[in-house]
Amino acid sequence: MPKADRWSSDEEEIVLLSLLPKPISHLDEGTYGVVWKARDNATQEIVAIKQIKFDSDMTKEGFPISALREIGVLLSLSHESIVSVREMVVGSTPDKVFMVMDCFEMDLQAAMKKGPGASTPFAQSEVKYMMRQILSAMAHVTSIARKYEHPARNMTQMVVTLWYRAPELLFSESCYGPEIDTWSIGCIFGELLIKEAILKGTGELDQIQKIFKLLGTPTDDEYWEQLWSKQGSTFKWKNNDSDLARTFAVNSFSATGQSYLSPDGFDLLSRLLSLNPKKRITAEDALRHSYFSCGVTEQVPMFYV
Amino acid sequence: MKQGLEPRWDVRNLPPHFQTQLKVHLDYMFRQPHINTDMRAILMDWLVELAEEYKLTSETLFLSGMLVDRSLAISYGVEGFRGGEMMVQKDQLQCVGCACTMIAAKLLEITPPGADEFVYISDNSYKRKDILEMEANIVNSLGFNLNFVTPYHHVHRFLAASQASSPCSLSADRAAMRWVNTMPSMYDGKPCHVLAGLVHVGLCICE
């Protein structure tokens, strides 16, 4: 276990050596802790260091569950498109725990909003490149998670950021699997095309309405009829037809600031955003979709090089 | 392959480095002057009771057993924040068991028992602070590598293949846990062979 002083001259605090000026060094504040940018004194590499947030948990219940699980999962994953945890570092007291990770200048959201070429839509080839990265990473996670996970463990509903939350979760489906993640990928696909989140609900109810408005209300759908009758739902949802084809028009050039979308691309999008989780395409199958094998070849996005 | 066996449990599908993790070498006891294999066996036996008491899954139980061995094998404190070599004292062994079960439960259970439950079940032998310190120690000394394939993956596979009834499977896998961990010689030979034998014996007794 390396000591923190490999990155720091001062054992007490993780004020990192060769810190870049503060506004730059303080990258972001995530859900679990503060992220710093630092240079590894041994290899001169730039890394990101995330300090795990300990709240009052540390004195009451010990190491926070969420951090423990996140670290465990990240350490067991190894994929070119997944950020790798290089090592774990402890400070002078047990509540100072840091994850040393690969450093990236920006996340996808920043790339869309601030990166070079932010004002123009992504090229079709760039979208394809990013979608393949995301899908192959997800396929890897799914294959690993299958070895650890237990279906009965999925009990909480408060998962996934609202805008990317699958419709069945909004209806309190308690038994879910990797389908909820492919829904989120579908949302990201749409977002890459129009450079804006596609389902920006203000609350759970509004989120459901936005989903049904975009994709149509599921009528005559076995899965949804079962789910609603199981819950004895009394809500009547307004019947909408799918708006997807109009929102993501195929072959339309960027008069509306939207990326070009091939018919194959639209097909993949609608399969990812399938309201019925049983019919939703899996990450593995999505990678075999003709969207990736036909049409323009992939290209590394501009902000990446 | 019989029905009822989910591919995710098939050990043969795991990457090779996961498979080698299964084997525990008990020679680490030589580096722990204050404890011996008998004490370890008693601790493992107690962990089974702890799991019964709090209705922990067999997965959690096997993982906590695994974590006990892993953390005893590393004389922690060598490079840790406490400084200096630290051996596990006889009266700390149960605390190691508590902390390992706590970690395993946090990783695998939906509602893991709280720290106070461990204080209670160890008959107030340790304060909450002791257990939490031990937890931090163990997590750090293992470098946060906490996801292990445990013998349970094998046991589950054999039980599924045997198509035994579920109460029978449960007692058989608890029995396997006791045997695996109370008889160090069980670790000679290939883990999967030993476990296949144990599951067979377990099922014979149950039926």
HADDOCK unambig.tbl for C-alpha pairs under 7 A between the chains (distance, minus, plus):
assign (segid A and resid 1 and name CA) (segid B and resid 79 and name CA) 6.50 0.50 0.50
assign (segid A and resid 1 and name CA) (segid B and resid 141 and name CA) 6.79 0.50 0.50
assign (segid A and resid 1 and name CA) (segid B and resid 143 and name CA) 6.20 0.50 0.50
assign (segid A and resid 61 and name CA) (segid B and resid 114 and name CA) 6.44 0.50 0.50
assign (segid A and resid 61 and name CA) (segid B and resid 115 and name CA) 5.53 0.50 0.50
assign (segid A and resid 62 and name CA) (segid B and resid 132 and name CA) 5.30 0.50 0.50
assign (segid A and resid 65 and name CA) (segid B and resid 106 and name CA) 5.72 0.50 0.50
assign (segid A and resid 69 and name CA) (segid B and resid 107 and name CA) 5.97 0.50 0.50
assign (segid A and resid 72 and name CA) (segid B and resid 144 and name CA) 6.71 0.50 0.50
assign (segid A and resid 72 and name CA) (segid B and resid 145 and name CA) 6.32 0.50 0.50
assign (segid A and resid 72 and name CA) (segid B and resid 146 and name CA) 6.05 0.50 0.50
assign (segid A and resid 72 and name CA) (segid B and resid 147 and name CA) 6.17 0.50 0.50
assign (segid A and resid 75 and name CA) (segid B and resid 145 and name CA) 6.90 0.50 0.50
assign (segid A and resid 88 and name CA) (segid B and resid 143 and name CA) 6.30 0.50 0.50
assign (segid A and resid 88 and name CA) (segid B and resid 144 and name CA) 6.96 0.50 0.50
assign (segid A and resid 92 and name CA) (segid B and resid 81 and name CA) 5.81 0.50 0.50
assign (segid A and resid 93 and name CA) (segid B and resid 81 and name CA) 6.78 0.50 0.50
assign (segid A and resid 94 and name CA) (segid B and resid 136 and name CA) 6.06 0.50 0.50
assign (segid A and resid 146 and name CA) (segid B and resid 8 and name CA) 5.64 0.50 0.50
assign (segid A and resid 147 and name CA) (segid B and resid 8 and name CA) 5.09 0.50 0.50
assign (segid A and resid 147 and name CA) (segid B and resid 9 and name CA) 6.52 0.50 0.50
assign (segid A and resid 153 and name CA) (segid B and resid 110 and name CA) 5.91 0.50 0.50
